[in-house]
Amino acid sequence: MRAVVAREVERLLFRPNLSERAQYCSICFLNQLYLKRSDAELAGNLIKIYFMFFKAYVKKKEFDVKLLSALLTGVNRAFPYARENSETFEEYIETLFDVINGSPISTATQVL
């Protein structure tokens, strides 16, 4: 059931003309999903959702610290449960380091 809910929230996140507040609340909702070892596929999907949204967010060149922090929190919470290897996430590493330059020290530390 959690996978279905996560998929629907993903569809909501990528709708056009969605307010930033609704995006933030959706990301925070996904952050709070309870994960366990048997949810490796769900954790991998959540990480991909976070990174897809992160990539779209970085293209705007506007950094909302709260939303960025929520995205990074979601990645940090889901990563231990995912069975994805590090090669899957190498394409996002450069984008993460680009964000470090324009973000506060607390967010930059979380990225590292």
C-alpha positions as CSV (number, residue, x, y, z in Angstrom):
1,M,0.0,0.0,0.0
2,R,2.9,2.4,0.7
3,A,4.2,1.9,-2.8
4,V,0.8,2.9,-4.2
5,V,0.7,6.0,-2.0
6,A,4.2,7.0,-3.0
7,R,3.4,6.6,-6.7
8,E,0.4,8.9,-6.3
9,V,2.3,11.5,-4.4
10,E,5.0,11.3,-7.2
11,R,2.2,12.0,-9.7
12,L,1.1,15.0,-7.6
13,L,4.7,16.4,-7.3
14,F,5.2,16.5,-11.1
15,R,1.9,18.2,-11.9
16,P,2.2,21.6,-13.6
17,N,1.2,24.7,-11.6
18,L,1.6,23.0,-8.2
19,S,2.4,25.5,-5.5
20,E,5.7,25.3,-3.7
21,R,3.9,24.7,-0.4
22,A,2.2,21.6,-1.8
23,Q,5.5,20.4,-3.1
24,Y,7.1,20.9,0.2
25,C,4.3,19.1,2.1
26,S,4.4,16.2,-0.4
27,I,8.2,15.8,0.1
28,C,7.7,15.9,3.8
29,F,5.0,13.3,3.6
30,L,7.3,11.0,1.6
31,N,10.0,11.6,4.2
32,Q,7.8,10.2,6.9
33,L,7.0,6.9,5.3
34,Y,8.1,4.1,7.5
35,L,10.6,1.8,5.7
36,K,12.0,-1.6,6.6
37,R,14.5,-4.0,5.0
38,S,11.8,-5.7,3.0
39,D,10.9,-2.3,1.3
40,A,14.1,-2.1,-0.7
41,E,12.2,-1.5,-4.0
42,L,10.1,1.3,-2.4
43,A,13.2,2.9,-0.9
44,G,14.9,2.8,-4.3
45,N,11.8,4.4,-5.9
46,L,11.7,7.1,-3.2
47,I,15.4,8.0,-3.8
48,K,14.7,8.2,-7.5
49,I,11.7,10.5,-6.9
50,Y,13.8,12.7,-4.6
51,F,16.6,13.0,-7.2
52,M,14.3,13.6,-10.1
53,F,12.6,16.4,-8.2
54,F,16.0,17.6,-7.0
55,K,17.3,17.8,-10.6
56,A,14.2,19.7,-11.7
57,Y,14.5,22.0,-8.7
58,V,18.1,22.8,-9.4
59,K,17.3,23.8,-13.0
60,K,15.2,26.6,-11.6
61,K,18.3,28.1,-9.9
62,E,16.1,29.1,-6.9
63,F,17.0,27.4,-3.7
64,D,14.4,27.2,-1.0
65,V,16.4,25.9,2.0
66,K,13.4,24.2,3.6
67,L,12.6,22.2,0.5
68,L,16.2,21.3,-0.2
69,S,16.6,20.2,3.4
70,A,13.5,18.0,3.1
71,L,14.8,16.4,-0.1
72,L,18.1,15.6,1.5
73,T,16.5,14.2,4.6
74,G,14.4,11.9,2.4
75,V,17.5,10.6,0.6
76,N,19.3,10.1,3.9
77,R,16.4,8.2,5.4
78,A,15.8,5.9,2.4
79,F,19.3,5.2,1.3
80,P,20.1,2.6,4.0
81,Y,17.1,0.5,2.9
82,A,17.7,0.7,-0.9
83,R,19.6,-2.1,-2.7
84,E,20.8,0.3,-5.4
85,N,24.5,0.5,-5.9
86,S,26.4,3.7,-5.9
87,E,26.8,3.7,-9.7
88,T,23.1,4.5,-9.9
89,F,23.6,7.7,-8.0
90,E,26.8,8.9,-9.6
91,E,25.0,11.1,-12.1
92,Y,23.5,13.1,-9.2
93,I,26.7,13.6,-7.2
94,E,27.8,16.5,-9.4
95,T,24.5,18.2,-9.0
96,L,24.7,17.8,-5.3
97,F,28.1,19.5,-5.2
98,D,26.8,22.3,-7.3
99,V,24.2,23.0,-4.7
100,I,26.8,23.3,-1.9
101,N,28.1,26.6,-3.3
102,G,24.8,28.4,-3.0
103,S,23.4,26.9,0.2
104,P,23.8,27.6,3.9
105,I,26.3,25.7,5.9
106,S,23.8,23.4,7.5
107,T,22.4,22.3,4.2
108,A,25.9,21.9,2.7
109,T,26.9,19.7,5.6
110,Q,23.8,17.5,5.0
111,V,24.8,17.2,1.3
112,L,28.2,16.0,2.2
